[in-house]
Amino acid sequence: MLLRIDPASTEPLFAQIGGQVRALIARGQLPAGSRLPPARELATSLDVNLHTVLRAYQDLRDEGLLELRRGRGAVVAATRDRTELQAAIDSLVRTAHSLGVPPATTISLVKEALR
């Protein structure tokens, strides 16, 4: 599992980690039952504080995407099939690109629609 963080980004590091793991799960690249790296190992590889990774993992657990168990670590939880949702997102992205709508504006519009 390859994750990258941008220390210069305004987005918190834990949110960057969580967002990337969330995307991997949504795309099916981390199927149910997949084990994530131990928090300490991931923190070391990303050169971030252990609590940053733990916060990301806990947020993903709270969303129902991960199961956290002592001795077993972080495991991707069984989720519903999101194929239809991913197709709609892909379509939205293509449409936004073709209309020249900047990514930040597209994200803002989606966030507003979800409220």
Order of alpha helices (4+ residues) and beta strands (2+ residues): alpha-alpha-alpha-beta-beta-alpha-alpha
